[in-house]
């Protein structure tokens, strides 16, 4: 795939998610003016596009199916498991329950099991933890990891079909449309059955949700060379499509438009090619930031101290923790040569 700026893009998307969650979880009035500038939906869907592109490359360069899954497990699981377990242990201090009641609570073990098995919507909260926060969820950002894992599992089937069809773009676009049908079908169902909106909203965050974005990433991988040749023209069209659909609240051609724009940034701006040479801390940032924000909110720091100072402080701490996660956990399980494929 050559030199690219995917490390930079993932870092930028992760920071946008952190910024937005600080604003939303803190409920600090003085920070709300920033909310329109940070859209987590763009960041999350951007992550899925990048995954579709890079994980396709990872799969095709793997020597076997087991090698592919081993690489994915090494990249995803160590830091994820550590965050789940450390949350259970550390937040026992903040629980309103006694240590005995906390560690004997069924809710705790439900949290532990549901999160370790990527079904965090079953039990997002720990007993007595963050009960006075706007949301009791310990790590509300982890739902995307479940979707990402689902894409890891189905990618070999997608590539298997891709290798055996004559019209590869048509095949990928059919899968793309399938994702749109699922997304808009659930949206329509919410209008028909408003009493079921909680269940339907949960389904919106399960596979094949966001499939159109992941497929757009695969299309970017397949036709990246064509994009480089027509960068200016396709970039202009994609920008127009993205702006129109974003303003209209549509996501019909937006995934493809985003893939083109991400590709233009990823394959341009050579000054950013070495952004991740000291490590990819975006994953650590993403899975660590939410519990940290919740902790700061629970301790009342946003009420007792300057919210903007807390905003900056959280970002700095998250960056440090992301670096430590990379340095002492993530990098120990993967080889540097595989990073650009994660």
Order of alpha helices (4+ residues) and beta strands (2+ residues): alpha-alpha-alpha-alpha-alpha-alpha-alpha-alpha-alpha-alpha-alpha-alpha-alpha-alpha-alpha
